[in-house]
Amino acid sequence: MRHSRVARWKLLPLLTGVALAALVAPSPATAAGPARDADQFAQAKAFFGAYDDTYYKGAIGKTGEPLKAALHQIISRNTTKLSYSQVWDALKATDQDPAKSANVILLYSGRSQSKNSNGGGANQWNREHVWAKSHGNFGTATGPGTDIHHLRPTNVSVNSIRGNKDFDLGGSELGEAPGNRTDKDSFEPRDQVKGDVARMILYMAVRYEGGDGFADLEVNDKVGNGSNPFLGRLSVLKKWNAQDAPDAFEKKRNQTIFDTYQHNRNPFIDHPEWVGKIWK
């Protein structure tokens, strides 16, 4: 029995490309329509559900704080931590443009930009801490400061505008990144990545519970949290998670981090419904 489980576990990364391709490429037998959609959903669910018997086994059937505690243990176990300099190369792989392998997709603008155009210049891309690093004062320290589950390529100027603001609705639209809005104390990302942002924030609130020398990161239903280890607005993040389901890009990113870099997963990409089971 033990041998069977290990063999299955080793096969999972090999099947990743097949499962993710099913989300975006029609099969010959179902070229279009509801039948194709149902077939692709079933294939993807079958693949990612396979982790329930192995990786997520200790979390299945739990809700509330017991689920949060179980997931914390799971995603904190046997991980590899990157240095801040290693994050550059990792993001070039995790956020690679599927249509142009020499480029990355920038989180807020959605722009495809050369992987080599990274740095601090106005037209370059840099490493955005989606959970703002001042919320808990962890900076770029190895751990929360280098966790690529919440680090994403973004336009330098847009990153600067977002700053350390909490997430909420409203504000003025950004000229350089249409669809994104900001006001004095909050930032609203474009619709296509609202769910991505929510799931990254909620991952951080589960992964970092204060037992590893860093602050206990928690979400709340406020904005203007400053340097406190909180980030909001929870009610809005929950809606974004429900409105913008994980797509093929987000799922492939999660898999790449698991297979190649940190060897842990964002559970809310695999199970978006767990958000409502923890934060009711």
Backbone bond lengths (Angstrom), bond angles and torsions (degrees), N, CA, C in turn:
res aa  C-N    CA-C-N  psi(-1)  N-CA   C-N-CA  omega(-1)  CA-C   N-CA-C  phi
1 M - - - 1.473 - - 1.519 110.65 -
2 R 1.317 116.89 -43.06 1.454 120.80 179.12 1.523 110.58 -62.23
3 H 1.333 116.77 -41.36 1.459 120.33 179.82 1.522 110.95 -62.09
4 S 1.324 116.85 -39.35 1.465 120.90 -179.81 1.511 111.42 -63.54
5 R 1.336 117.31 -41.03 1.466 120.77 -179.04 1.519 110.86 -65.93
6 V 1.323 117.91 -43.78 1.458 120.95 -179.53 1.515 110.78 -62.88
7 A 1.321 116.76 -41.86 1.457 120.02 -179.55 1.517 110.80 -62.31
8 R 1.321 116.48 -42.07 1.462 120.16 179.50 1.513 110.83 -64.32
9 W 1.331 116.94 -41.52 1.461 121.68 -179.30 1.518 110.63 -60.98
10 K 1.333 117.18 -41.81 1.454 120.17 -178.63 1.518 112.16 -69.56
11 L 1.326 116.81 -25.12 1.457 119.99 -179.70 1.525 112.63 -76.98
12 L 1.326 117.65 -22.66 1.464 120.26 -173.43 1.520 113.28 -57.86
13 P 1.352 120.29 -49.16 1.461 118.74 179.38 1.516 112.83 -61.76
14 L 1.355 117.48 -31.93 1.450 120.30 -178.91 1.517 111.90 -68.21
15 L 1.333 116.33 -26.41 1.454 120.62 -178.37 1.520 113.35 -89.80
16 T 1.331 116.67 -4.46 1.461 120.77 -174.08 1.515 112.81 -55.85
17 G 1.328 116.56 -50.09 1.455 119.83 -177.38 1.504 112.54 -59.55
18 V 1.326 116.74 -38.44 1.463 121.06 179.36 1.514 110.52 -65.00
19 A 1.330 116.18 -45.77 1.463 119.83 -177.82 1.515 111.73 -65.99
20 L 1.323 117.34 -42.78 1.458 120.18 -179.36 1.515 111.34 -69.80
21 A 1.320 116.85 -35.89 1.459 119.60 177.80 1.515 110.82 -62.27
22 A 1.314 116.52 -31.45 1.462 120.26 179.94 1.518 112.12 -63.64
23 L 1.337 116.50 -22.91 1.460 120.12 -179.55 1.520 112.18 -76.62
24 V 1.323 116.91 -24.73 1.461 119.30 -171.91 1.519 114.31 -121.72
25 A 1.328 118.41 -15.33 1.460 120.33 -176.30 1.519 110.72 -116.43
26 P 1.341 119.08 124.51 1.454 120.90 179.49 1.515 111.58 -69.48
27 S 1.326 116.42 143.54 1.452 120.59 175.67 1.518 109.08 -81.54
28 P 1.349 118.77 156.54 1.457 120.95 -179.13 1.519 112.74 -57.83
29 A 1.328 116.51 -33.53 1.461 119.66 -175.61 1.518 112.55 -77.36
30 T 1.337 116.39 -22.24 1.464 119.71 -178.49 1.511 108.46 -132.46
31 A 1.308 116.20 77.39 1.460 120.92 -172.54 1.512 112.82 -70.43
32 A 1.338 118.52 -25.28 1.456 119.22 -177.53 1.515 109.69 -162.24
33 G 1.339 115.10 164.17 1.446 120.70 171.04 1.510 115.05 91.18
34 P 1.346 116.44 -177.32 1.459 122.70 -176.16 1.520 113.54 -57.64
35 A 1.331 117.70 -35.58 1.463 120.04 -179.40 1.519 110.79 -62.14
36 R 1.338 116.46 -41.05 1.461 120.33 177.73 1.518 110.43 -63.71
37 D 1.340 116.72 -45.82 1.458 120.49 -178.69 1.522 111.31 -60.45
38 A 1.325 116.55 -43.48 1.462 120.58 179.83 1.517 111.04 -64.62
39 D 1.332 116.19 -39.18 1.460 120.72 179.94 1.522 110.98 -65.34
40 Q 1.327 116.80 -44.51 1.458 120.69 -179.70 1.521 110.97 -65.94
41 F 1.335 116.69 -40.66 1.459 119.94 179.11 1.524 110.61 -62.72
42 A 1.331 116.36 -42.26 1.459 120.58 -179.41 1.524 111.38 -63.68
43 Q 1.348 116.28 -40.94 1.461 119.72 179.34 1.525 111.22 -64.68
44 A 1.337 115.78 -45.49 1.462 119.55 -179.22 1.523 111.16 -65.03
45 K 1.335 116.39 -42.32 1.462 120.25 -179.79 1.521 110.85 -63.13
46 A 1.331 116.10 -40.28 1.459 120.06 179.81 1.521 111.05 -63.45
47 F 1.345 116.51 -40.14 1.465 119.40 -179.13 1.520 111.84 -68.47
48 F 1.332 116.88 -55.60 1.453 119.18 -175.00 1.529 111.33 -69.99
49 G 1.336 116.94 -27.38 1.452 120.05 175.87 1.510 112.52 -66.81
50 A 1.341 116.85 -19.52 1.461 120.13 178.99 1.521 111.49 -61.31
51 Y 1.316 117.83 -27.10 1.460 121.02 178.65 1.531 112.05 -70.35
52 D 1.322 117.35 -17.16 1.457 119.91 -179.90 1.526 111.63 -65.07
53 D 1.318 117.47 -30.13 1.461 121.33 -178.77 1.522 112.54 -84.31
54 T 1.325 116.28 -9.47 1.463 119.95 -175.89 1.527 109.98 -127.68
55 Y 1.302 116.62 -82.72 1.460 121.88 -173.92 1.531 112.48 -59.31
56 Y 1.338 117.20 -45.99 1.469 121.20 -175.21 1.530 113.27 -96.93
57 K 1.303 117.74 11.80 1.464 120.15 -173.07 1.528 112.62 -53.03
58 G 1.324 117.38 -39.98 1.460 120.98 -177.37 1.514 114.72 -73.31
59 A 1.334 117.48 -8.16 1.467 120.89 -178.21 1.520 113.15 -104.99
60 I 1.314 116.93 -18.95 1.459 120.71 -174.23 1.529 110.78 -62.53
61 G 1.336 115.07 131.83 1.458 121.37 177.80 1.512 114.77 90.39
62 K 1.333 117.93 -6.36 1.461 121.36 -178.33 1.530 110.72 -94.25
63 T 1.328 116.23 159.26 1.462 122.95 174.53 1.524 108.73 -141.40
64 G 1.327 116.23 169.31 1.454 121.65 174.23 1.520 113.37 60.27
65 E 1.329 116.27 -145.00 1.460 121.52 -178.35 1.526 113.26 -60.64
66 P 1.340 119.49 -38.53 1.473 118.21 176.46 1.528 112.85 -59.60
67 L 1.332 117.74 -37.02 1.464 120.47 177.32 1.524 110.15 -67.96
68 K 1.318 117.22 -44.41 1.465 121.22 179.31 1.527 110.76 -60.51
69 A 1.332 116.65 -42.94 1.464 120.83 179.96 1.528 111.25 -66.31
70 A 1.326 116.54 -40.29 1.466 120.15 179.55 1.523 110.74 -65.17
71 L 1.323 116.83 -43.21 1.464 120.28 179.76 1.526 111.11 -66.19
72 H 1.328 116.56 -37.15 1.469 119.32 176.68 1.523 110.72 -58.17
73 Q 1.315 116.24 -46.03 1.465 120.14 179.45 1.521 111.17 -62.90
74 I 1.319 116.76 -41.85 1.466 121.46 -176.73 1.523 111.63 -65.92
75 I 1.330 117.21 -48.47 1.468 119.60 -173.56 1.528 112.93 -83.36
76 S 1.333 116.85 -4.89 1.465 120.85 177.34 1.522 111.96 -99.77
77 R 1.319 116.96 -8.13 1.459 122.28 -173.30 1.535 111.55 -87.62
78 N 1.332 116.36 133.78 1.474 122.63 172.82 1.531 112.81 54.25
79 T 1.320 116.16 43.16 1.462 120.22 179.79 1.528 110.83 -94.66
80 T 1.315 115.44 159.21 1.463 122.67 173.25 1.521 107.81 -109.80
81 K 1.319 116.81 129.14 1.463 120.88 -179.55 1.523 110.07 -101.12
82 L 1.311 115.88 135.45 1.458 122.06 -179.63 1.522 110.92 -93.77
83 S 1.319 115.95 155.03 1.459 120.21 168.98 1.525 107.61 -81.89
84 Y 1.322 116.34 164.99 1.466 118.85 -178.85 1.527 111.02 -66.14
85 S 1.315 117.91 -32.68 1.466 120.04 177.88 1.529 111.18 -70.40
86 Q 1.324 117.74 -32.71 1.466 120.81 178.33 1.523 112.42 -68.68
87 V 1.321 116.08 -21.16 1.466 120.28 -179.18 1.527 111.28 -60.70
88 W 1.341 117.73 -35.80 1.464 120.52 -179.59 1.526 110.96 -53.17
89 D 1.329 116.51 -55.06 1.464 120.22 -176.89 1.522 111.73 -67.76
90 A 1.324 116.54 -34.80 1.464 119.45 178.83 1.525 110.78 -62.36
91 L 1.326 117.40 -43.96 1.464 120.55 -179.21 1.524 112.08 -66.29
92 K 1.323 116.31 -28.88 1.468 119.40 177.47 1.527 111.23 -66.14
93 A 1.324 116.06 -23.70 1.465 120.64 177.22 1.522 111.67 -92.89
94 T 1.323 117.11 -46.61 1.464 120.01 -175.14 1.518 112.89 -68.69
95 D 1.327 117.23 -30.81 1.464 120.94 -175.53 1.527 112.57 -112.30
96 Q 1.306 115.95 23.57 1.466 120.96 179.30 1.524 111.15 -60.80
97 D 1.316 115.49 137.90 1.462 121.72 176.90 1.531 108.65 -67.89
98 P 1.336 118.68 119.61 1.467 120.48 -179.34 1.525 113.28 -60.39
99 A 1.335 116.48 -24.48 1.461 120.46 -177.59 1.523 113.14 -95.09
100 K 1.337 117.23 -12.02 1.462 120.39 -178.13 1.522 108.20 -151.83
101 S 1.312 116.38 98.18 1.462 121.78 -169.56 1.526 114.28 -65.82
102 A 1.319 118.28 -14.66 1.469 120.82 178.40 1.527 111.86 -84.37
103 N 1.336 116.81 -3.00 1.460 121.28 -175.47 1.524 112.27 -118.94
104 V 1.325 114.94 163.74 1.461 122.27 168.40 1.524 108.24 -116.22
105 I 1.337 116.02 158.33 1.460 121.85 174.74 1.525 108.27 -96.76
106 L 1.316 117.04 125.12 1.460 121.18 -179.92 1.533 109.74 -81.37
107 L 1.309 115.79 133.70 1.462 121.94 -169.84 1.521 113.61 -56.79
108 Y 1.306 118.09 -57.44 1.460 120.34 -171.59 1.526 113.06 -79.70
109 S 1.315 117.57 -42.92 1.465 119.74 -177.47 1.518 112.26 -81.95
110 G 1.338 117.51 -26.12 1.454 121.12 -175.01 1.515 112.92 77.45
111 R 1.320 116.56 5.10 1.457 121.54 -177.13 1.523 111.17 -73.11
112 S 1.333 116.02 141.44 1.458 121.96 173.34 1.519 107.75 -90.90
113 Q 1.330 116.07 123.26 1.465 120.51 -174.11 1.522 110.26 -137.32
114 S 1.320 116.25 148.84 1.459 121.71 -178.25 1.527 111.68 -53.29
115 K 1.323 115.32 136.40 1.462 120.30 176.87 1.524 111.39 -58.84
116 N 1.314 116.12 -30.80 1.461 120.65 -176.56 1.521 113.49 -84.17
117 S 1.335 116.57 -1.90 1.464 120.53 179.68 1.523 110.20 -93.51
118 N 1.319 115.82 47.24 1.457 120.48 -179.99 1.524 110.06 -106.86
119 G 1.323 115.69 150.07 1.459 120.31 -178.69 1.512 111.06 152.69
120 G 1.321 116.25 -148.19 1.457 120.15 -175.95 1.506 114.97 -114.92
121 G 1.343 117.80 4.77 1.456 120.99 -179.28 1.517 112.73 -74.26
122 A 1.316 116.34 160.09 1.465 121.89 -174.50 1.524 112.95 -59.16
123 N 1.325 118.01 -33.85 1.462 120.96 -177.95 1.527 112.86 -102.58
124 Q 1.321 116.40 13.67 1.455 120.72 179.05 1.529 110.72 -99.26
125 W 1.324 116.28 177.13 1.463 119.91 174.41 1.527 109.46 -114.17
126 N 1.317 114.82 150.12 1.462 119.53 178.67 1.523 110.40 -135.37
127 R 1.326 116.26 -170.17 1.463 122.22 -172.00 1.526 110.14 -98.14
128 E 1.309 115.81 102.44 1.464 121.39 -179.85 1.523 110.79 -83.48
129 H 1.320 116.39 125.89 1.461 121.34 170.42 1.530 106.86 -85.98
130 V 1.317 116.94 104.29 1.464 120.16 -178.21 1.528 109.67 -62.97
131 W 1.343 117.39 -42.43 1.466 119.37 164.97 1.526 104.22 -82.67
132 A 1.315 117.30 103.28 1.469 121.40 -174.15 1.524 110.61 -51.50
133 K 1.326 115.76 130.02 1.468 120.42 -171.94 1.521 114.13 -66.95
134 S 1.336 117.36 -15.38 1.465 119.29 175.97 1.525 112.01 -79.95
135 H 1.333 117.32 -16.31 1.468 120.94 178.10 1.528 108.38 -81.37
136 G 1.305 115.22 80.75 1.452 121.71 -174.51 1.518 111.45 120.01
137 N 1.345 115.41 -7.26 1.470 122.07 174.94 1.526 113.53 53.04
138 F 1.342 116.97 44.78 1.466 118.51 177.61 1.526 112.37 -94.70
139 G 1.323 117.27 -8.77 1.455 120.77 175.25 1.517 113.08 56.25
140 T 1.332 115.68 -133.72 1.465 120.65 179.26 1.525 110.82 -110.12
141 A 1.329 116.09 24.22 1.463 120.86 -179.74 1.521 110.53 -64.15
142 T 1.333 115.43 144.26 1.459 120.57 177.25 1.522 109.00 -57.71
143 G 1.310 116.04 123.97 1.462 122.69 -172.81 1.513 107.67 129.67
144 P 1.331 118.79 -121.84 1.470 119.60 -179.99 1.524 113.05 -63.33
145 G 1.328 117.15 -27.51 1.458 120.35 179.94 1.508 114.42 -76.52
146 T 1.342 116.70 -11.60 1.470 120.22 -178.90 1.525 112.02 -129.90
147 D 1.314 117.09 12.27 1.468 121.46 -178.00 1.528 108.84 -75.59
148 I 1.332 116.56 110.52 1.467 119.34 -173.07 1.523 113.45 -76.28
149 H 1.324 117.61 -1.69 1.462 118.09 170.67 1.529 110.76 -66.65
150 H 1.344 118.02 -20.19 1.472 118.99 177.66 1.525 112.62 -126.38
151 L 1.305 118.29 6.40 1.463 121.85 174.99 1.520 109.17 -98.62
152 R 1.329 116.75 128.92 1.469 120.79 -175.39 1.531 110.58 -138.53
153 P 1.330 117.44 150.82 1.465 119.75 173.69 1.529 110.26 -69.63
154 T 1.321 116.69 131.81 1.469 120.95 176.00 1.522 109.69 -142.97
155 N 1.327 115.75 157.18 1.461 120.53 172.92 1.525 108.60 -56.68
156 V 1.318 116.90 135.99 1.462 120.61 179.90 1.525 110.97 -55.71
157 S 1.329 116.55 -45.11 1.465 119.80 -176.84 1.526 112.02 -68.32
158 V 1.336 117.24 -37.73 1.465 120.34 179.28 1.527 110.00 -69.87
159 N 1.319 116.52 -38.52 1.463 121.30 175.89 1.529 109.71 -58.29
160 S 1.321 115.81 -42.24 1.461 120.49 -179.85 1.527 111.54 -65.28
161 I 1.333 116.69 -39.45 1.466 120.67 179.08 1.525 110.79 -65.79
162 R 1.337 116.13 -42.33 1.461 118.97 178.31 1.531 110.04 -64.26
163 G 1.336 117.04 -42.21 1.456 120.51 178.30 1.516 112.14 56.99
164 N 1.327 116.39 -128.18 1.470 119.99 178.99 1.527 111.39 -114.23
165 K 1.326 116.03 26.56 1.464 120.08 -177.91 1.527 111.64 -68.97
166 D 1.318 114.92 148.68 1.457 120.95 171.85 1.528 108.92 -72.14
167 F 1.327 116.07 171.99 1.462 120.82 179.78 1.526 110.48 -102.00
168 D 1.338 114.81 134.77 1.463 121.02 -179.54 1.525 107.73 -163.95
169 L 1.311 116.96 -177.37 1.458 122.68 179.67 1.522 111.16 -94.47
170 G 1.342 115.19 150.20 1.455 119.79 169.31 1.510 115.17 100.66
171 G 1.334 114.39 176.45 1.450 121.36 -179.36 1.511 112.08 108.75
172 S 1.319 116.09 -171.98 1.461 122.77 -179.28 1.517 110.36 -92.32
173 E 1.327 116.25 143.54 1.460 120.78 -178.81 1.525 110.59 -72.78
174 L 1.333 116.06 143.47 1.461 121.73 179.04 1.524 109.85 -83.66
175 G 1.332 116.40 128.60 1.455 120.36 -179.99 1.512 112.97 -64.59
176 E 1.334 117.32 -38.02 1.459 120.81 -177.97 1.524 112.40 -79.45
177 A 1.315 116.56 -18.46 1.461 120.40 -178.24 1.526 108.99 -139.23
178 P 1.337 117.41 75.38 1.467 121.12 -178.83 1.526 111.79 -54.75
179 G 1.328 114.81 142.17 1.457 120.37 -178.33 1.513 112.81 98.09
180 N 1.333 116.67 -19.39 1.463 122.19 175.07 1.523 108.71 -96.07
181 R 1.318 116.33 142.61 1.460 120.93 -178.52 1.522 110.28 -132.38
182 T 1.313 115.58 153.74 1.462 119.30 178.45 1.518 110.73 -149.79
183 D 1.325 115.08 151.46 1.461 121.65 170.46 1.523 107.34 -134.06
184 K 1.307 117.90 -162.07 1.464 119.95 -171.37 1.526 114.00 -68.08
185 D 1.333 118.02 -23.86 1.465 117.96 -175.81 1.526 114.71 -133.51
186 S 1.350 117.68 10.84 1.464 118.19 179.92 1.521 111.73 -153.46
187 F 1.326 114.38 165.36 1.462 122.05 -179.43 1.521 108.06 -135.80
188 E 1.329 116.19 135.66 1.462 121.93 177.50 1.527 109.14 -118.07
189 P 1.336 119.03 114.46 1.464 120.63 179.06 1.527 111.52 -75.74
190 R 1.316 115.61 165.59 1.465 121.05 178.67 1.532 109.87 -61.61
191 D 1.331 115.60 156.97 1.461 121.39 -174.42 1.524 113.07 -56.87
192 Q 1.338 116.63 -36.07 1.468 120.75 -173.51 1.524 113.56 -66.78
193 V 1.336 118.05 -17.58 1.468 119.68 -178.91 1.529 112.71 -125.47
194 K 1.313 116.82 12.64 1.466 118.98 179.13 1.531 111.42 -59.13
195 G 1.328 116.23 -45.29 1.458 119.48 179.06 1.515 112.03 -65.82
196 D 1.335 116.48 -38.51 1.468 120.95 178.12 1.528 110.11 -57.95
197 V 1.334 115.41 -47.44 1.463 120.86 -179.57 1.527 110.30 -61.16
198 A 1.318 116.76 -46.69 1.466 120.38 -179.47 1.525 111.28 -58.58
199 R 1.319 116.54 -45.98 1.469 119.80 -176.66 1.528 112.01 -69.52
200 M 1.332 117.85 -31.08 1.466 120.15 175.11 1.524 110.89 -66.85
201 I 1.325 116.22 -43.97 1.464 120.65 179.93 1.529 110.77 -63.40
202 L 1.314 116.84 -44.34 1.462 120.50 -177.47 1.527 111.51 -70.36
203 Y 1.324 116.86 -32.26 1.472 120.32 172.35 1.531 110.05 -58.20
204 M 1.332 116.46 -46.96 1.467 120.38 -177.80 1.525 111.36 -62.11
205 A 1.337 116.40 -36.55 1.462 120.55 -179.55 1.524 112.13 -68.68
206 V 1.318 117.10 -22.55 1.467 121.20 177.02 1.525 110.71 -92.24
207 R 1.320 116.71 -40.14 1.470 120.72 -175.14 1.528 112.33 -67.78
208 Y 1.327 117.90 -40.41 1.470 120.80 -173.32 1.526 110.13 -111.06
209 E 1.327 114.20 100.74 1.466 121.89 -174.53 1.525 113.02 -109.24
210 G 1.335 117.20 11.19 1.455 119.71 175.24 1.512 115.29 92.95
211 G 1.329 117.81 1.16 1.453 119.85 -176.62 1.508 115.05 -95.93
212 D 1.327 117.99 7.35 1.464 120.75 -175.88 1.524 112.24 -123.73
213 G 1.325 116.27 24.56 1.456 120.33 178.77 1.511 114.40 90.23
214 F 1.332 116.83 -5.08 1.460 121.19 177.60 1.525 109.32 -110.61
215 A 1.316 115.74 168.87 1.461 120.59 -178.98 1.526 111.35 -65.72
216 D 1.314 115.29 154.99 1.465 122.44 173.56 1.527 107.15 -79.43
217 L 1.318 116.66 106.84 1.463 121.36 -177.64 1.525 109.64 -83.16
218 E 1.314 116.42 130.31 1.460 120.92 -179.00 1.525 110.39 -138.96
219 V 1.323 116.01 148.89 1.465 120.91 174.65 1.526 108.88 -91.87
220 N 1.332 116.02 147.87 1.460 120.65 173.94 1.522 108.89 -139.45
221 D 1.310 116.45 -179.91 1.467 119.69 -175.04 1.522 111.42 -102.97
222 K 1.331 115.41 39.09 1.458 121.25 -178.50 1.521 110.41 -125.90
223 V 1.327 115.52 168.61 1.460 122.52 166.28 1.523 106.81 -123.73
224 G 1.325 116.43 169.04 1.455 119.38 -177.98 1.513 112.38 73.50
225 N 1.335 116.46 36.88 1.464 120.54 -177.32 1.527 113.63 -75.98
226 G 1.326 117.12 -11.62 1.460 120.16 176.15 1.513 112.87 61.26
227 S 1.341 116.56 -134.38 1.463 120.82 -178.01 1.525 112.64 -92.08
228 N 1.315 117.30 4.05 1.462 119.98 176.10 1.529 109.45 -66.25
229 P 1.331 118.14 153.56 1.471 120.43 -176.76 1.526 112.95 -80.02
230 F 1.330 115.63 43.07 1.459 121.82 -179.45 1.526 109.00 -124.88
231 L 1.327 115.39 155.76 1.458 119.46 175.28 1.519 108.63 -148.69
232 G 1.307 116.54 138.81 1.454 121.75 -178.01 1.524 110.60 -131.77
233 R 1.308 115.75 -176.12 1.448 129.24 6.30 1.522 108.88 -102.23
234 L 1.337 117.60 122.87 1.456 122.22 -171.81 1.521 113.01 -57.65
235 S 1.326 117.78 -44.89 1.469 119.79 -177.35 1.525 111.21 -60.45
236 V 1.328 116.92 -35.63 1.465 121.42 178.74 1.531 110.21 -73.41
237 L 1.316 116.94 -42.06 1.467 120.66 178.61 1.523 111.15 -60.27
238 K 1.313 117.33 -39.10 1.465 120.78 178.05 1.528 111.08 -63.42
239 K 1.323 116.45 -40.21 1.468 120.06 177.87 1.520 110.77 -65.99
240 W 1.328 116.86 -41.72 1.464 120.06 179.41 1.524 111.17 -63.00
241 N 1.317 116.52 -39.65 1.463 119.89 177.81 1.521 110.83 -59.91
242 A 1.332 116.85 -39.64 1.464 121.22 -178.99 1.525 111.93 -74.95
243 Q 1.326 116.86 -35.97 1.465 120.98 -174.90 1.526 113.28 -78.94
244 D 1.315 117.41 -31.82 1.469 121.95 -175.29 1.527 108.91 -121.43
245 A 1.324 116.00 91.00 1.466 121.58 -177.05 1.527 111.05 -69.30
246 P 1.329 118.00 156.57 1.470 120.58 177.19 1.525 111.16 -58.03
247 D 1.332 116.02 132.16 1.460 120.31 177.66 1.526 109.72 -104.26
248 A 1.332 116.29 -177.71 1.464 120.61 -175.96 1.525 111.91 -61.22
249 F 1.343 117.39 -37.85 1.464 121.13 -179.23 1.524 110.45 -63.32
250 E 1.332 116.31 -46.42 1.464 120.85 -178.38 1.529 110.95 -66.17
251 K 1.320 116.56 -39.92 1.467 120.03 179.85 1.526 111.64 -68.43
252 K 1.319 116.23 -40.28 1.465 119.09 178.20 1.526 110.40 -65.25
253 R 1.324 116.07 -38.25 1.467 120.57 177.94 1.530 110.55 -61.04
254 N 1.315 116.33 -45.80 1.458 121.71 178.23 1.531 110.74 -58.49
255 Q 1.321 115.69 -42.50 1.459 120.48 -178.74 1.529 111.73 -67.85
256 T 1.329 116.79 -39.44 1.465 120.43 179.48 1.526 110.90 -64.42
257 I 1.319 116.87 -41.37 1.467 120.56 177.31 1.522 110.01 -62.03
258 F 1.314 116.26 -40.77 1.461 121.28 -179.18 1.526 111.65 -68.55
259 D 1.320 116.72 -46.94 1.463 121.22 -175.07 1.524 113.33 -73.72
260 T 1.343 116.71 -38.38 1.463 120.37 -165.48 1.518 115.01 -113.42
261 Y 1.317 118.68 -30.82 1.460 119.94 -169.29 1.533 113.95 -115.56
262 Q 1.295 118.90 -79.31 1.465 120.55 -171.91 1.527 113.58 -91.26
263 H 1.315 116.67 -20.35 1.467 122.24 179.55 1.525 112.59 63.93
264 N 1.330 115.33 31.40 1.462 120.47 168.36 1.524 108.35 -136.43
265 R 1.318 116.32 166.22 1.453 121.39 -174.04 1.528 110.54 -119.72
266 N 1.332 115.22 157.62 1.463 120.16 168.43 1.525 106.25 -89.90
267 P 1.325 117.87 108.48 1.471 120.13 -174.34 1.520 114.10 -64.29
268 F 1.334 117.32 -22.58 1.459 119.75 -176.93 1.527 112.35 -81.33
269 I 1.326 116.49 -10.94 1.464 120.07 170.02 1.524 109.14 -80.88
270 D 1.319 116.64 -40.93 1.460 121.03 177.86 1.525 111.92 -73.71
271 H 1.327 116.28 -34.82 1.471 121.83 -177.42 1.531 109.83 -137.36
272 P 1.334 118.65 78.05 1.472 120.18 179.49 1.530 113.04 -58.59
273 E 1.330 116.72 -26.60 1.468 120.35 -178.43 1.524 112.35 -67.98
274 W 1.328 117.49 -17.53 1.463 119.71 178.50 1.526 112.30 -67.52
275 V 1.330 117.69 -20.70 1.468 120.30 176.96 1.530 109.83 -58.16
276 G 1.339 116.04 -49.72 1.457 120.42 -179.52 1.516 113.83 -70.25
277 K 1.325 116.70 -20.62 1.465 119.58 178.81 1.522 112.25 -82.15
278 I 1.339 116.65 -20.69 1.467 120.49 177.55 1.520 110.82 -96.13
279 W 1.338 116.17 -50.74 1.466 120.90 -178.15 1.527 108.38 -104.70
280 K 1.315 116.86 93.29 1.470 121.84 -173.65 1.522 111.66 -91.44
